Amino acid sequence: MKFVKAVAVLIGTVVGAGIFGLPYVIAQVGFMVGLGYLCLFAAIFLIVNLCYGELILRTRGNLEMPGFAKKYLGSWGKLLITLSLMIGIYGAMVAYTIGVGGFLKELLGGSQILWSIVFWGIASFIIYKGVGIVSSIETFMAIALIFVVLFIVSLAFPFINNENLEFIDLSKIFLPYGVILFAFGGASAVPTMRRILKNQEEKLKLAIILGSTIPLLIYIIFSFAVVGVTGIFTTETAILGLGQAINGGILLIGGIFGVLAMTTSFLALGHILRELWHRDYNFPLLPAWVITVTIPLFLFIGGLKSFVKVLGISGGILSGVQGVVLLLAYYKSKKLGTRIPEFKIFLPKFLSYIFYVLFIIGIIYQIINI
């Protein structure tokens, strides 16, 4: 059960609002090009997550990402990671608050703002209860997500047009970059996975592989169905256009799917941020929780309502900075680590340089778009 929870935490962190933007950007460049993008970045993020897992297992102590960065890279590494985490996680939590409120409005009626605040309150309470309840809920949520995706695909399959899947437009080749970076970002969940697998650390490698691979399969199947049905007319939130093309009933399924996906990510990221304030900056648990959950609410109430822009900033900056810093720290940990890890991987330096370039391109592209 611990192993399942550990896998579910990574899946729940990775699969969130990004899945709704994937079909749109993939439809703009073509499904086959998008498929190549998905497989490339899934492989890169799997390697980064495994490197991070080895780094964690080489280190004594219970730290979060900024703590590991400081230990192996110094204060500048911790500063970069902290800033990127705060921008990325707070931004994502705001986006999930907006997104869940929108879906609940479509499903139940009423005020989107009210539903967003209700969601925020319930999710914040769950984060307060700690990793046990978060990982238990995510176990259910992550499994439910898979079944919902398969159900949506089964409804869409008879309406798939092969011509929509054959379309290619290389003039928009960089368009998917930011959304895909956001969609695969989940390394911040690995320390939580290790804590869940306490005394079973040898299972962490397989948990990371499964937790990184299952989202890829979900993304491919979902994008195949949506792009196959709506093609170049795929909407930015995917579900709306799919419902219009097939029938309004799919909006119900899509709405439930949206609430599940964003809730799992909100819980996982909120817990990670609470642990960051508590473990790395020595805040008592209650103040750490208050800082974690109130800032997204203030940003939302204060007028931050642009769902797409928030996701773009979060994905491009968070995943790009994390990828570069974690790989640099990984190589340092091989020399400075204080314990023997339960698994080791080999990443040639030339390959890591390619990864650095790809991550930096993502950061620059997002900054230009901003």
N, C-alpha and C positions, 0 to 999 in steps of 0.2 A: 504493500500500500504506500510506503514511503517512496518507492521508486516511481509509482504512478503519479503521486503528488508532485514529485520533482519534475517529471516530464511535463505535467499539466501547467506548472508555474511558468516554464519557459514558453510553452505554446500560448498560454494566456497573455504573456507579456508581448510576444511577437505579433500575434493575430489581434488586430484592433481596428481602428478607423481606417488604417491604410488600405485594407482590403476593398473598401468601397471606391477608392480612387484608382486602384489598379486597372480595372477593365477599361476605364476612360482613357488613360494614358497609353495603354497597350493598343486600344482600338485606333488611336491616332497614328501610331507608327506601324501597325500591323501585328497580327497575333504571333507569327513566327519570330519576328524581331523581338517582341515582348517576351516570348518564351525563352529566347536566348538570354535576354536580360535577367529574367527570373532565375534561370539555372546558374548563370555566372555569379550573381550576387548571393544566391543561396549557398554556393560552394565557398565563397569568400567569407561570409558570415559564419558558416559552420567552422571553418578553420580558425577564425578569430575567437569564436566561443570556446573551442577546444584549447587554444593557446591560453585563454583566460582561465579555463578550468585547471590546466596544469600549473599556472602561476599561483592560483589560490591554494592548490594542494602543496606547493613548495613553501608556503608561508604559515608560520604559527600565528595564532591570534584570530580574532573575529572582526574583520574589517569589511568595509564596502569599497567600491571602486576608487574613490578619492584617497582612501587610506593606502591601498595597494600602490597607486600611482606615486604617492609621496615616498613610500618605502623604497621604491626602486628607481624613481626618476627625480625625486626631490620636490621642493615646494612648487616649482613651475608645473610639474605634471599634475599635482593635486589641484592647482588653481585652474588649469585648463579643463580637467575632468569635472570639477565642481561647477564651473560656469556652464559647461555644455549640459551637464545633468540637470541643473536648475532650469535653464532655458528649455531644454527638451522635455523634461518631465512635467514641469508646471504648464508648459504650453500644451502638451498632450492631455493633461488632466482637464484643462479648460476646454479643449476640443471635444473630449468625451462627454463633458457636462453639456455642451451645446448639442452634440449629436444625439445623445440619449434623450434629451428633452424634446428634440425634433421628432424622433421616432415615436416616443410616447404620445406626443400630440396627435400624430397620424393614426395611432392605434386606438387611443382612448378619448381624443378630443381635449378641449380645454386650452390652457395657456402653456406655451412652450417654456416660458421663463419659470412658471410655477413647477412644471414637471422637472426641469433641470435642477431646481433647488431641492425638490423632494429626493431626486436621485442622489444629489450631492450629499444630503443628510444621511441617507441610508448607507451609502458607500463609505462615508467618513467614519461612521460608527463601526463598520466591519473592519476597517483599517486599524481603528483603535484597539480592537480585540486581538490583533497580532497575527503572526505568520500561520499559526495552526488553523484558524478559521478561514484565512485567505486561501491557503493552499487547498483546504478541503472543498471550499466553494469552487475554486478554479478547476479541480478535478472534474466536478460535474459540468461546469461551464464549457471546458475544453472539449469534452466528449460530446456535449450537446451541439457545439458549433459544427463538428464534423457531420453529424446527422442532418443538421439543417442545411448545410451546403449540399450534401448529396440529395436532399429532397428538392431543393431549388433546381439543381441540375436535372433531376428527373422530370420536373415540370417543363423546363426549358428545352430539353433535348429534341422533342419532336419539331420544334420551331427553328432549329439551327440551319442556317444557310451557309454552305461551304464557301460561297463567294466572299462572305464577310471575313472568313478565316484566311483567305488568300491575299487580301489587300495588304500592300506595303507602301509606306511613305517615309523614305529615309531623310527627307528634309526636316523632320521633327525628331531626329534620332536622340537628342538629349532630353526630350520632354519627360520620359519616364524616370529619369535619374532620381530626383528628390523623393518622389512618392515611393519608389522601390527601396531606397535607403531607409525611409521611415518604416516601410512594411516589414523589413527584416531585422530591424534593431531590437535586440533583446538581451544583450550581454549583461546588462545590469541585474538580471535575474539569477545569474550563475552563483553568486555568494549565497543567495537564499536556497538554491538547490543543494549546495553543499551542507548547509545547516539542517535541511530536511533529511539528508542522507547521512547524518551523524552516525559514525561507526560502520557505515556502509559506503565509504568514499570510493571504493573500487568500482561502484556502479555509476559514478558520475559521468564517465566518458560516454557510455551507452545512452544515459539519460540526455546528455547534450546532443548526441547524434540524432536521437528520435525527436527531441524537442525542437531541433533546427530543421529537420527534414519534413516532418508532418505539415508545418505551415506552407512549405513549397508545394506540396501536393494539393493542399486546400486552395492555394492561390491559382495554380494551373487549372484545376477543375472548374473553379468559379469563373475565372477569366474566360476560359474556353466556352462555357455556357452563355455568359453575358455577351461577349463579343460575337459569338456565333449567331446570336439572335438579333442583336441591335446594331452590330457593325460600327460604321463610322458615326452613327447617331447615338452611340452609347452616352448616357448622361454622366455627369461628374460623380453622382452618388450611386450609379449603377442600377440600384433596385428600382428607382422611379421609372427609368426607361424600360427596364425589363417588364415591370408591371403593366405599362402602357402597351407594350408589344404583345404580351401574352394575355393576361387578364388581371383585373384589379385584385384578385384574391392573393396573388403572389406578394402584394405589398404587405399583407399580414405576416406572411412567413418572413419576408425580408426585414420587416420591422422588428420581429422577435430576434432574428439573427443579429441585427444591428445592436440591439440592447445587450444581447449576450456578449458579443465581441468587444464592445466598448466597456462593458462592466468589468470583464476579466482584466483588461489592460489597466483600467483605472485602479482597481484593487492592487494589482501587482506593482504598478509604478508608485502608487501611494505608499505602500509598505516599504519599498526600496528607499524612497525619499525620507520616510520617517526614520529608518535605520541609519541613513546617512547622517542626519542631524544628531541622532542618539549616539551612535558608535564612533563616528569620525570627528564630531564636533562636541561630544560630551554633554549634549543637552539632556536633561531628564526626560523620561518617556512622554509625560504629558505635554510639556512645552514643545517637544519635537513633533508630536502629533498635531498640536495646534498650528504650528508654522506650516506643516505639510498641507493641511486641508483648508486653511482659511485663505491663503493667497490665491488659489484658483477661484474661490468664490468671489473674492474682492475684484479680481480681474474680470470675471464674467459679469458681475453686477456693474462694474465700472464701464462696461461698454465693449469689451473684447468679444465680438460676435462673428468674426470672419473665420469660418471653419477651415477653409482650404489654406489660407495664409498661415494659420497657426500650425497646421500639419506640416507645411513646407519648411517653416523655420525649424520646427522640432526635428524632423527627419534629417534634413541636410546637415545641420550643425551638430546635433547630438551624435548621430551615427558616424559622421565623418571624423569628428574629433576623437570619439571613443576608439574607432578602428585604429587610428594612427598611434594614440597613446598606449593602448593595450598591447599592441605588437612591440613597441619599443620596450615597455615594461617586461614583457614576456622574455625577451632576450636577456635583460638584466637579471631576471629571476633565476635563470639557469646558472648564473655565477654567484648570486647573493642569497639564494633561497636557504631557508633554515630547516627544512625537512625533506625527506625523500617522497616524491609524489607517487600516488597510486597508478598513474599512467603518464606516459611521455609521448610527445609527437615531434616530428622533425619538419621544420619549415625552412627551406633554403632562403638565404638572405635576398637573392635576386627576386624571388617570388614576393617577398614582403615589400620590396621597393615598388613593384607593380601595384600592390594593394595600396601603398601610400599615395601613389599618383591618382588612383581611382577615387580614393576618399577625398583627397584635396580638390579634385575636379568637382566632386559633389558639393563641397563646401562653397567653392567659388561660384558655381552655377546658381546655388541658392541665394547667395549674397547679391549677385547680379539681378536675379529675379525680384528680390526684395526692393 
